[in-house]
């Protein structure tokens, strides 16, 4: 295995896990810190492969140059300035160019997106199935530790004074989105270990450890206070068990070792406990129907006002990350007593902040990154080995389920505004594309 693959593995794992825990210490990433991180990453990227292999890496480097250019334009073309005690004051600017109503937060939000593109470059270099399993296991371990922390906070009378909502994230819905991103990954790793154990003829495997991690993370969800998180956890568990049964039927000739009656009993008790926890969590979140109706009405007002904001600046929007600064000027009279920093609906907020031209810009960057990944996908090639489940049939499904859960969550919240969640989703998406047709990992006994 190339050394670059191992370095990329360590870099991705360390940065993602550190970023998750920094979410608690620095809930609002300052523009100076994030912009400095983007500049440093850009320099390292060019230093490692940009200058020497510009033509080969052009599909990746061009989006980074585009993001850097966008930050320079926002820096020089602010449409408003913030005056303490007064509010937003208009400034002379070029209306056809990207402009922002709040320069610091826009620079930070744009840099966060630029760092996400760098994760495409790092994730594409993780070529070993073993290294990939190490990375995913480290992420699952991070989520499990966080879940134990949350359970301790919720179940003990004297919880930690810091992080009163969740183990690391400042909002319970962000915690829910992150944990639901990892639960299907833990289940997929457990299923892969089952097949590796059967393939090598071993009587035991680490599969129960991964399943225990999924149970711990799922249990913490019911105490987190996130209603959408509870619903998504139940949906993910049911979907995975249905698919897992279908997978075993697809490879029935392998006859993986079935669980004995005591283990089936334990699984049944866990399933009943999860259902009870789901009911308790939903009852705690939606105690009364009128509360749900009131919240739905409030959310509809926020989306309507957000679209009004976009109507005023359709081309480039108010600037990435500037929603909270501009929204009070568009907020309806009915919920005006509530301070809103996010619209709790990613599509409408993305449109209001970036405008249709900005969304086209982002689409172009994503298209170039996909083109860049095609080369790495071609290097793997299509595997004709079908006696064991391929990557796309186990890990690929788990990663896609996790990404889908965050995407669904984005319609009622703003998970992609949290850098740790955004960057993790990007890495998972890169791994899916990179390894989609790759052959399964071989057991040590089969290699011999």
C-alpha positions in Angstrom: 0.0 0.0 0.0 1.3 3.4 -1.0 2.5 5.6 1.8 0.3 8.4 0.5 -2.8 6.3 1.2 -1.8 5.8 4.8 -1.0 9.5 5.3 -4.3 10.5 3.7 -6.1 8.0 6.1 -4.4 9.5 9.2 -5.1 13.0 8.0 -8.8 12.5 7.2 -9.4 10.6 10.4 -7.6 13.0 12.7 -9.1 16.1 11.1 -12.6 14.8 11.2 -12.5 13.6 14.8 -10.8 16.8 16.0 -13.3 18.9 14.2 -16.2 17.1 15.8 -14.9 17.8 19.3 -13.9 21.4 18.4 -17.6 21.9 17.6 -18.2 22.0 21.4 -15.3 24.3 22.2 -15.8 26.7 19.2 -19.5 26.4 18.2 -19.2 29.4 15.8 -16.0 29.0 13.8 -14.4 32.4 13.5 -13.7 33.6 9.9 -10.1 34.2 10.6 -9.5 30.6 11.9 -11.4 28.9 9.1 -9.9 31.2 6.4 -6.4 30.5 7.7 -7.1 26.8 7.6 -8.3 27.0 4.1 -5.2 29.0 3.0 -2.9 26.5 4.7 -4.7 23.6 3.2 -4.5 25.2 -0.2 -0.7 25.7 0.1 -0.2 22.1 1.2 -2.3 20.8 -1.6 -0.3 22.7 -4.2 3.0 21.8 -2.5 2.2 18.1 -2.5 0.7 17.6 -6.0 -0.5 20.8 -7.5 2.6 22.4 -9.0 4.1 19.1 -10.1 1.0 17.5 -11.5 -1.2 20.5 -12.4 -2.7 19.0 -15.6 -3.4 15.7 -13.9 -4.9 17.4 -10.8 -6.7 20.2 -12.8 -10.2 18.9 -12.2 -9.5 19.2 -8.4 -7.4 22.3 -8.4 -9.7 24.5 -10.5 -12.6 24.3 -7.9 -10.2 25.4 -5.2 -9.0 28.3 -7.3 -12.6 29.2 -8.0 -13.4 29.2 -4.2 -10.3 31.4 -3.6 -11.4 33.8 -6.3 -14.9 33.9 -4.8 -13.5 34.8 -1.3 -11.5 37.6 -2.8 -14.5 39.0 -4.6 -16.6 38.8 -1.3 -13.7 40.5 0.5 -13.6 43.4 -2.0 -17.3 43.7 -2.8 -19.4 43.9 0.4 -22.9 45.3 -0.2 -23.4 46.3 3.5 -21.4 46.8 6.7 -22.5 46.1 10.2 -22.7 49.0 12.6 -23.2 48.0 16.3 -26.3 49.5 17.7 -27.6 50.5 14.2 -27.6 47.4 12.0 -26.8 47.0 8.3 -25.8 50.0 6.4 -25.6 49.9 2.5 -22.3 50.3 0.7 -21.4 51.0 -2.9 -20.7 47.7 -4.7 -21.0 46.0 -8.1 -24.4 44.4 -8.2 -23.5 41.9 -11.0 -20.6 40.5 -8.9 -21.0 38.3 -5.8 -21.6 40.5 -2.8 -22.3 39.9 0.9 -24.2 41.7 3.6 -21.8 40.4 6.3 -18.2 39.9 5.2 -16.7 37.9 8.1 -19.3 35.1 8.2 -19.3 34.9 4.4 -15.5 34.4 4.3 -15.8 31.7 6.9 -18.7 29.9 5.2 -16.9 30.0 1.8 -13.7 28.7 3.3 -15.6 25.8 4.9 -16.8 24.8 1.5 -13.3 25.1 0.1 -12.0 22.8 2.9 -14.7 20.3 1.9 -13.2 20.2 -1.6 -9.8 19.4 0.0 -11.4 16.4 1.7 -12.2 15.1 -1.8 -8.5 15.1 -2.6 -7.6 13.3 0.6 -10.4 10.8 0.5 -9.6 9.8 -3.1 -6.2 8.6 -2.0 -7.5 6.0 0.5 -7.3 3.0 -1.8 -6.9 0.1 0.7 -10.0 -1.7 1.9 -8.2 -2.2 5.2 -7.3 1.4 5.6 -10.9 2.4 4.8 -12.2 0.0 7.5 -9.7 1.7 10.0 -11.1 5.1 9.1 -14.7 4.1 9.4 -14.0 2.2 12.7 -12.4 5.4 14.1 -15.4 7.4 13.2 -17.7 4.9 14.8 -15.6 4.8 17.9 -15.8 8.6 18.1 -19.6 8.5 17.8 -19.8 5.8 20.4 -17.7 7.7 22.9 -19.9 10.7 22.3 -23.1 8.6 22.8 -21.8 7.3 26.1 -21.1 10.9 27.1 -24.7 11.9 26.2 -26.2 9.0 28.1 -24.2 10.0 31.1 -25.4 13.6 30.9 -29.0 12.5 30.5 -29.2 9.7 33.0 -27.2 11.1 36.0 -28.6 13.8 38.3 -25.5 16.0 38.1 -24.5 16.1 34.4 -21.6 18.1 33.2 -22.1 21.8 33.2 -20.5 22.1 29.8 -22.2 20.7 26.7 -25.7 20.7 28.4 -27.4 19.5 25.2 -25.1 16.8 23.7 -21.7 15.3 23.9 -20.0 17.7 21.5 -22.4 19.5 19.3 -24.0 22.8 20.5 -27.4 21.7 19.1 -29.2 18.4 19.7 -30.3 18.2 16.0 -26.7 18.4 14.9 -25.8 15.6 17.3 -28.7 13.6 15.9 -27.6 14.1 12.3 -24.1 13.1 13.1 -25.0 9.9 15.0 -27.5 8.8 12.3 -24.7 9.3 9.8 -22.6 6.7 11.8 -25.2 4.1 12.9 -25.6 2.4 9.4 -21.8 2.5 9.0 -21.4 0.6 12.3 -24.0 -1.9 11.1 -22.3 -2.3 7.8 -18.9 -2.9 9.4 -20.5 -5.5 11.7 -22.0 -7.3 8.7 -18.6 -7.2 6.8 -16.9 -8.7 9.9 -19.5 -11.5 9.9 -18.6 -12.4 6.3 -14.8 -12.1 7.0 -15.2 -14.4 9.9 -17.1 -17.0 7.9 -14.6 -16.6 5.1 -11.7 -17.4 7.3 -13.5 -20.2 9.2 -13.1 -18.4 12.6 -15.7 -19.0 15.3 -15.8 -15.4 16.4 -15.5 -12.0 14.8 -15.6 -8.3 15.9 -19.2 -8.0 14.5 -20.9 -7.9 18.0 -18.7 -4.9 18.9 -19.9 -2.9 16.0 -23.5 -3.9 16.7 -23.1 -2.9 20.3 -21.7 0.5 19.1 -24.8 0.9 16.9 -27.1 0.1 19.9 -25.3 2.6 22.2 -25.5 5.3 19.6 -29.2 4.5 18.9 -30.0 4.5 22.6 -28.4 7.9 23.1 -30.6 9.3 20.3 -33.7 8.7 22.4 -32.4 10.9 25.2 -30.9 13.7 22.9 -34.2 15.6 22.5 -34.1 15.5 18.7 -37.5 14.4 17.3 -36.3 14.1 13.8 -33.3 12.2 15.0 -35.5 9.7 16.8 -37.6 9.1 13.7 -34.5 8.8 11.4 -32.9 6.3 13.8 -36.0 4.1 13.7 -36.2 4.3 9.9 -32.5 3.5 9.5 -32.6 0.4 11.8 -35.7 -1.0 10.1 -34.2 -0.3 6.6 -30.9 -1.9 7.5 -32.5 -5.1 9.0 -34.7 -5.5 5.9 -31.7 -5.0 3.6 -29.5 -7.3 5.7 -32.1 -10.1 5.4 -32.3 -9.6 1.7 -28.4 -9.7 1.4 -28.3 -13.0 3.3 -30.9 -14.4 0.9 -28.8 -13.2 -2.0 -25.8 -15.0 -0.8 -27.6 -18.0 0.7 -25.1 -20.4 -0.6 -22.5 -19.0 1.7 -24.7 -19.8 4.7 -23.2 -17.4 7.2 -23.4 -18.6 10.8 -26.9 -18.0 12.1 -27.4 -16.5 15.6 -28.3 -19.1 18.2 -31.5 -18.8 20.2 -29.9 -16.9 23.2 -28.5 -14.3 20.8 -31.9 -14.0 19.1 -33.5 -13.4 22.4 -31.0 -10.6 23.2 -31.7 -9.1 19.8 -35.4 -9.2 20.5 -35.0 -7.5 23.8 -32.9 -4.8 22.2 -35.5 -4.3 19.5 -38.3 -3.9 22.1 -36.1 -1.5 24.1 -35.5 0.6 21.0 -39.2 0.8 20.2 -40.0 1.8 23.8 -37.3 4.4 23.7 -38.6 5.8 20.4 -42.1 6.1 21.8 -40.7 7.9 24.9 -38.6 10.2 22.8 -41.4 11.1 20.5 -43.8 11.7 23.4 -41.2 13.9 25.1 -40.7 15.9 21.9 -44.3 16.1 20.7 -46.2 16.1 23.9 -49.2 17.9 22.5 -50.6 18.2 19.1 -51.1 21.9 19.3 -47.4 22.4 19.9 -46.6 20.5 16.7 -49.1 22.6 14.8 -47.6 25.8 16.2 -44.1 24.7 15.2 -45.2 23.8 11.7 -46.8 27.2 11.3 -43.6 28.9 12.5 -41.4 26.9 10.1 -43.7 27.7 7.2 -43.3 31.4 8.0 -39.5 31.1 8.1 -39.4 29.4 4.7 -41.8 32.0 3.2 -39.6 34.9 4.6 -36.5 33.2 3.3 -37.8 33.0 -0.2 -38.7 36.7 0.1 -35.1 37.4 0.9 -34.0 35.5 -2.2 -36.5 37.5 -4.3 -34.6 40.7 -3.5 -31.2 39.2 -4.5 -31.9 36.4 -6.9 -28.5 36.5 -8.7 -25.9 36.0 -5.9 -28.0 36.0 -2.7 -27.1 37.8 0.5 -23.8 35.9 0.8 -22.9 32.5 2.2 -23.5 32.3 6.0 -25.1 35.8 6.1 -28.7 34.5 6.6 -28.8 35.3 10.3 -27.6 38.9 9.7 -30.1 39.6 6.9 -33.2 37.6 8.1 -34.4 40.1 10.7 -35.2 42.6 7.9 -37.5 40.0 6.3 -38.9 38.4 9.3 -42.7 38.3 9.5 -44.6 40.1 12.2 -46.1 36.9 13.6 -42.9 35.2 14.9 -41.0 38.4 15.2 -40.3 37.9 18.9 -38.1 34.9 18.1 -34.5 35.4 16.9 -33.9 33.2 13.9 -30.3 32.5 12.7 -31.2 29.6 10.4 -34.4 28.8 8.4 -34.3 25.1 9.4 -34.6 24.2 5.8 -31.3 23.9 3.9 -32.6 24.2 0.3 -34.3 27.5 0.9 -31.4 28.9 2.9 -28.9 27.8 0.3 -30.9 29.6 -2.3 -31.2 32.8 -0.3 -27.5 32.9 0.6 -25.9 31.9 -2.7 -28.6 32.9 -5.3 -29.1 30.9 -8.5 -25.7 32.0 -9.9 -24.0 30.9 -6.7 -25.7 27.5 -6.9 -24.6 27.1 -10.5 -21.0 27.9 -9.3 -21.3 25.2 -6.6 -22.7 22.7 -9.1 -19.8 23.4 -11.4 -17.3 22.7 -8.5 -19.1 19.5 -7.7 -19.1 18.4 -11.3 -15.3 19.0 -11.5 -14.8 17.0 -8.3 -16.8 14.1 -9.8 -14.7 14.3 -12.9 -11.6 14.2 -10.7 -12.9 11.0 -8.9 -13.6 9.2 -12.2 -9.9 8.6 -12.7 -9.5 6.9 -9.3 -12.7 4.9 -9.9 -11.2 3.7 -13.2 -8.0 2.7 -11.5 -9.9 0.2 -9.3 -11.9 -1.2 -12.3 -14.9 -3.4 -12.1 -14.6 -6.6 -10.0 -15.9 -9.9 -11.4 -15.5 -11.5 -8.0 -19.0 -12.3 -6.8 -18.7 -15.2 -4.3 -18.5 -12.6 -1.5 -20.5 -9.4 -1.2 -18.8 -6.4 -2.9 -18.1 -3.1 -1.2 -21.2 -1.5 -2.7 -23.4 -4.3 -1.2 -22.4 -3.7 2.5 -20.2 -0.7 3.2 -21.6 1.2 0.2 -25.1 0.7 1.4 -24.3 1.8 4.9 -22.5 4.9 3.8 -25.4 5.8 1.4 -27.9 5.3 4.1 -26.0 7.6 6.4 -25.7 10.3 3.8 -29.4 10.0 2.9 -30.4 10.4 6.5 -28.5 13.7 6.7 -30.0 14.9 3.4 -33.5 14.2 4.8 -32.6 15.9 8.0 -31.6 19.0 6.0 -35.2 19.6 5.1 -36.2 20.3 8.7 -32.9 21.6 10.1 -29.4 22.8 9.0 -26.9 20.0 9.5 -24.7 21.0 6.6 -23.9 24.3 8.5 -21.9 22.3 10.9 -18.4 21.8 9.4 -17.8 18.4 11.0 -21.0 17.0 9.5 -20.4 18.6 6.1 -16.8 17.3 5.8 -17.8 13.8 7.1 -20.6 13.6 4.4 -18.1 14.6 1.7 -15.5 12.0 2.8 -18.2 9.3 2.9 -19.5 10.3 -0.6 -15.9 10.2 -1.9 -15.4 6.7 -0.4 -18.6 5.5 -2.0 -17.6 6.7 -5.5 -13.9 5.6 -5.0 -14.7 2.0 -3.9 -18.1 1.3 -5.4 -17.0 -1.6 -7.6 -14.0 -2.7 -5.6 -13.7 -6.3 -4.5 -14.3 -7.2 -0.9 -11.5 -7.4 1.6 -10.0 -10.8 1.9 -9.5 -12.6 5.2 -5.9 -13.3 6.4 -6.4 -17.0 6.0 -7.6 -16.7 2.4 -4.6 -14.6 1.5 -2.3 -17.3 2.6 
